[in-house]
Amino acid sequence: MQNVECRMQNVECRMQNAECRMQNAECRMQNAEFPILNYKFYILNSKMLFAFGVPVG
């Protein structure tokens, strides 16, 4: 009887695991997007500072 319960819990854990993996993949994708956005903002800021005659370090 305990075996049956363990098997059911195992199935539940596997499903949760699959969900976590999907969420993980989403997080990784978002993580990859942020450096690109940061770089775009950095370039934009540099251009704006340059336009105002502020030396860019």
C-alpha positions in Angstrom: 0.0 0.0 0.0 2.8 2.4 0.9 4.4 1.5 -2.5 1.3 2.7 -4.3 1.3 6.0 -2.4 5.0 6.5 -3.2 4.4 5.9 -6.8 1.6 8.5 -6.9 3.9 11.0 -5.1 6.6 10.2 -7.6 4.3 11.0 -10.5 3.3 14.3 -8.9 7.0 15.2 -8.3 7.8 14.4 -11.9 5.0 16.7 -13.1 6.2 19.5 -10.8 9.7 18.9 -12.0 8.6 19.4 -15.6 6.8 22.6 -14.6 10.0 23.9 -12.9 12.1 23.1 -16.0 9.7 25.0 -18.2 9.8 28.0 -15.8 13.6 27.7 -15.7 13.7 27.8 -19.5 11.5 31.0 -19.5 13.8 32.6 -16.9 16.9 31.8 -18.9 15.3 33.4 -22.0 14.4 36.5 -20.0 18.0 36.6 -18.6 19.4 36.5 -22.1 17.2 39.4 -23.1 18.3 41.7 -20.3 22.0 42.1 -21.3 20.8 43.0 -24.8 18.4 45.6 -23.5 21.1 47.0 -21.1 23.5 47.3 -24.0 20.9 49.2 -26.1 20.3 51.6 -23.2 24.1 52.0 -22.7 24.5 53.0 -26.3 21.5 55.3 -26.2 22.9 57.0 -23.0 26.3 57.4 -24.6 24.8 59.1 -27.6 22.7 61.4 -25.5 25.6 62.4 -23.3 27.8 62.9 -26.3 25.1 65.1 -27.9 25.1 67.3 -24.7 28.9 67.6 -24.9 29.5 65.6 -21.7 32.7 63.5 -21.9 31.9 59.8 -21.8 34.2 57.8 -19.7 
